[in-house]
Each structure stands twice: as C-alpha cells, then as structure tokens.
Amino acid sequence: MKNLNGTGFLLDENNRIIYHSDTVEMAATYNGQRSAEAIFYDDTASDGTRQLVYYQPVTGRPWAVVLTVPAQQAQQLALNIAMPLSLMIVILAIVAMISLRVGLRVVTGSLQGLATEANRIAQGNFDHPLQTEGVDEVGQLRRAFEKMRSSLQARLNEINSLLRVSQGVASSLEMQDAVKPVLDAILSTGANSVSVVLSPSILPDTFVELPSRFAMGTVKDIYAHLDDQILALAQSQEKVVLPNLSRSRELELDPSLPQPLALLAVALRHENRYYGVVWAGFEQPRMFSDSDIRFITTLAGQAALAVANAHLFLNVEASRRQLKAILNSTPDPVLVTDHRNRLLLTNRAAAIALGQSEDTTSDIGRKTEQVVKIRPLLALLESATTENQSTEITLADKRTYLATASAVMVEGKQIGRVCIMRDVTHFKELDMMKSEFVATVSHDLRSPLTLMRGYATMLEMVGELNEQQQGYVKKIISGVENMSRLVNNLLDLGRIDLGVGLQVENVSVLDIIERVTGALQLQASQKNIALNVELSKDMPHAIEADQALLHQAVYNLVENAIKYTPEKERVTIRTETQPGSLTFIVEDSGIGIAADDLPRLFEKFYRGKQREARAQHGSGLGLAIVHSIATNHGGRVWVDSEVGKGSTFYLQIPLAQPKENKRIGS
C-alpha cells in the first residue's frame, strides 16, 4: 500500500481534525488502486466497530476529505427517517384504496343502472325515462341511451300505428271503412284535417253515385275547395310538402276562403296506377321532418292498397249485381256450382222451378243435394265429365225442361258446372201432336201402300211386260218399299216416344250381334267392306232389354256405318263391359262427320251438310230411333268422329232395367 502524495485528514464525530495515516492510506486506495473520485464503503475501526466511510478527494489539491460514521448510528438515523415515511405511505395507500372503492362503486352503480335500463329496452319497455344528469362519460352514455330509448319508443309507436292501420285496411272491403284507420293515424300527427280524394277514373260506371272523398278532422269540410288542385298536383308529383302555405306558389289560393298554413300530400299509387291522393292540413306552419314524411308516406301506401282492394271489390260487386239482374230477368232457370258441388249462383226462375224461396241468396254455399231434389238434375250437376250434357226433366207442375250442363274450365281444370234449364213444355206438346199426326198418317198409309205393292207385283200376272214396263214396275215397287220403310220407322219412333213400356227380357248379346251382321253381310259384301266383330272376354252372356228395340238400334248403327263407308274399307263391331252397363261400339273408316253436325246428329229428320252424306238416300230417322231406344233403356248414345278418318258410335245399355221399365206393351 502506498502513501498518498500529500497529507490526509480525517474528521471525527466531534468535527475535530485527526491525522491518521493508516486511515488515509486505506481511504486513498480502492481495490489496490488510488481513486480520483468519491468513494463510499464499509470499514472497521481500530476498536472493532463497524463504520461507514466516505472519501472525497479535493480537485486540484493533494489532500482529500474523509468522513466516518458509525454504522449503527447511520442505521438508526435511516430508521428514524423511514418510519414516518412508511406510515405516511400506508396511510396514503389506505386513502387511495378507499377512494378507489368509492369511485368504483359510483361507476359500477351507474353502470348497473344503465344495464337495468338496457334490459328494459331489450324487453320492449320504453316507458321508463333515464336520468341524464352528469357531464362525465357515464352521463354521456346515459344521454345516448335515453336518445336511443326515445327513438325506439317513437319507432315502436309508429309500427303499432301501422299495424293497427294494416289490420283495419284488411278487415273491410268497403272504401269508407278501409281508409278510416289511415285517416285516424294521420290525424294523430297533429293535423286538423285529413282527406282521401279519389280520381274519377277509378270509380266504376254504375247507376248508383259513389263517394269520391273521405275526410276526418275538426275542419274536414272547410278545406274541401283545395281537393281538385291537390289531386291534379299529386298526379305529377309523388309528394307535395308545403311547410308554409302562405309562401307557396304551387297552389292558387282564394283569399276569401280559409286555408291551412301547412300541407303534406302523398299520391295514392298501386301497381303503377294512380288512384288519388291523401293530404293533411295543419293550422300552423310546420317543418316536416324525415320521420313525419316517411310515416305519412307509409300510411299513404296502406291507403293506396285499401283503395285498390275496394276498387276491385266495387268492380266485382257492380259486375255481380249486373249479372244478377240479367239472370233474374231471364225466364230460364240457371244454376252454377263449384268443384265441391256447392251452389254458387241461382236466379229467381231456378228458385221458383225448384220450389225454393225467391230469395236466391239463402241457398248460396249449400250442398247441391240439399237444394236440388230432382235426381236427373242432381246427377247432371254432380257429373264429373267435361263434356256438355243434356237431359229432359219433368217438374212437379208437369212442365218439361231441357237441362243442359257444361263444365266451367280454368287453366284446364274443372272448377264447377253451369246448368241452364229451358222450358220445352210447349215444344213437347207440339212434338207430341206432330208424332200423333205422323203416327196416324203413317198408320193410314200402310193399307194403300200394301195395296199398291200388291197390285204392282201382280202386273206381271196380267200379261207379258216388255222391258220398259218391267222397269216401271220395279221403280213402283222400290218407291213403295221405301215409303213402307219410312212409315215403319215413323211408327216405331212414335211408339218409343209415346213411352210405351219396354218388353223387357233377357237378351243374348251374341245373338243380337250375329243377327245384325248376318242381315247386313250381303250389303257389306256388295261394297267389299270387311265386317269385323271383336267381343270382350268379360262380356255378359245376356242383358235385360227389349229385344226388338235393341236389335233395331244396333242394326241402324251398323247399317249407317256401311252406308257411309267407301268401298274396300272396314266396319268393326266391338263390345266393352263397364260396371252395370254394356257398350256396343261401331267403328268405321268412312267419310266422317263435320263438327258442326255433331250436336244435332241424333235429332229427327236431321241429315249432315256434307256432300258425300247428302249423296246417300235416307230419312234422317235412323239415329233418332237409336237415341230414343237408348234413352228409354236408361242408357245413352254418342259419337266420336273426324272428317276423312271415320266415325265411332257408342251405344251404352244398362245390364238390368229398373222395375218401372218392365211393362209389357199392348
């Protein structure tokens, strides 16, 4: 250890200068090196006490200042200083924790209050206003929540109002009742007059004058003089917003008439059609907000829908009344049913004919069988076929009606049937008189025709006739035979039409077909026509029928087919069995029948208009006889035909006859 270059001094606890070279040597060295900077370190005094030494060299001087303090004294001094500070820190920490707890409780309380209000809002309870005092972040949050609550409450009120309006609009098709909820809702915005004005073009043209204006409010009629101007203005403008009418130039105001000070009008349009305008008048100037305009525009949309629905209803109702008046004025009974066989429409004539009340509305919607008690008419109305059907019906008053029913088709589906009954009693009486006259004349013609034929055949016995005379005799005999055949047909038709009871017996189906084909085979062979027979496997052996009439009906159909079929073609006779009936089918490949001739084909004396048909001789009674035979057996006859491709005739006969038909004719 080296001595310092200079003198070292040491101050003791009494601030006296003590020279101590060992100490100086120790203080002047640090880790074996001389230090030029201040040093603070532990040391042990000569008496063994622990000391704290501070060595501070003096700059520019060869000596240094050394300070020693007993370590225990320094520690006591530090402890005396630290204790108050520690106590102060603890107290400050406690105060900070209490302040923080109180502050957090205030903040959490406010947040809990906001959470409660948020739950109320989420549950749809907007009637509880929030306290908005305070300028801090929580206060700002409260004000934001209150603004949101007020906005949601106003929006909810609008929605509830629109819901009530929608329900009111949907609850009625009457114009006045449908627009009333809309007028009420607009009045609630503060207007003192609300009007719906309709365009004259949408009102149906009826003999009843319909209202074109609907208004509500304390001064609803005072502002009516503005209706025409606003109606014309709204046709070109979707919305007319006039916050201060006194400054407006869009309307021509009459100073002598009362005027609103603010006005809001919205055009009524639905599916691009202009129906009119709804407008509200206010007694004070008013700046209309976006929400006001949006609300009234939405209500105007509801009003437009109500007016459109009411307009359609008025048109339908006007058409219905016109149709009802037309139907009630016609003397022919009319009945209309739906696809569920419920009565949709009847006229007064139908109610009288069916013995019902003349109040036709009482039967609307009832099942057909509850109103119609006549079985043939009920079967006609409840038929599922789409073809036109007709039947004669005799009512309790002995009057005869021809009932014709046709299907009502929409997009290929049958949605109901319409039946028209024509009173044919007078025509039936005339037809009966004609039939009786024809029968009488025919019966009286039989004797002279027989005599004429007899004497004509006996001419050859008088003497030999030359070729020309023989030709005359043959023409006389042919004419007499044609006349006899016509007379026999007339007598047969008269007997059938007079309702003489059928001579019902079990008739062999195969026997009928064989007798017909055997009788007509020669006629078919003369034209090289193939006469084919196809019998179904389930064909019954026999059916209940009048054998003579059934034979005549099948004979007439096959004879007709051969007559109108060209040479070297074919005629086919088939049978088909259905539950409760048997159908004879005669199919040919002949000239066919024009569509115009089909409806009248089975009428007496009717012949087709085709040139080929007119070329064949006939009386026009053959098919009429077939129709009468089928009707008297409780069956029917019909035809499918196409010109140039041939015809197919169907003769349907029940397998068994009802008891009332089983009478033996005289």
Buried (B, 14 or more C-beta within 10 A) or exposed (E): EEEBEBEBBBEEEEEEEEEBEEBBBBBBBEEEEEBEEEBEEEBEEEEEEEBBBBBBBEEEEEBBBBBBEBBEEEEEEEEEEEEEEEEEEEEEEEEEEEEEEEEEEEEEEBBEBBEEBBEBBEEEEBEEEBEBEEEEEBBEBBBEBBEBBEEEBEEEEBEEBBEEBBEBBBEBBEBEBBBBBBBBBBBEBEBBBBBBBBBEEBBEEBEEEEEBBBBBBEBBEBBBEBBEBBBEBBBEBEBBBBBEBEEBEEBEBEEEEEBBBBBBBBBBBBEEBBBBBBBBBBBEBBEBEEEBBEBBBBBBBBBBBBBBBBBEBBBEBBEEEEEBEEBBEEEBBBBBBBBEBBBBBBBBBBBBBBEBEEEBEEBEEEBBEEBBEBEEBBEBBBEEEBEEBBBEBEBEEEBBBBBBBBBBEEEEEBBBBBBBBBBBBEEBEEEEEEBEEBBEEBEEBBEEBEEBBEEBEEBEEEEEEEEEEEEEBEEBBEBBEEBBEBBEBBBBBBBBBEEBBBBBBEBBBEEBBEBBBEEBEEBBEEBEBEBEBEEEEEBEEBBBBBBEBBBBBBBBBBBBBBBBBEEEBBBBBBBBBEEEBBBBBBBBBBBBBBEEBBEEBBEBEBBBEBEEBEEEEBBBBBBBBBBBBBBBBBBBBBBEBEBEEBBBBBBBBBBBBEEEBBEEEE
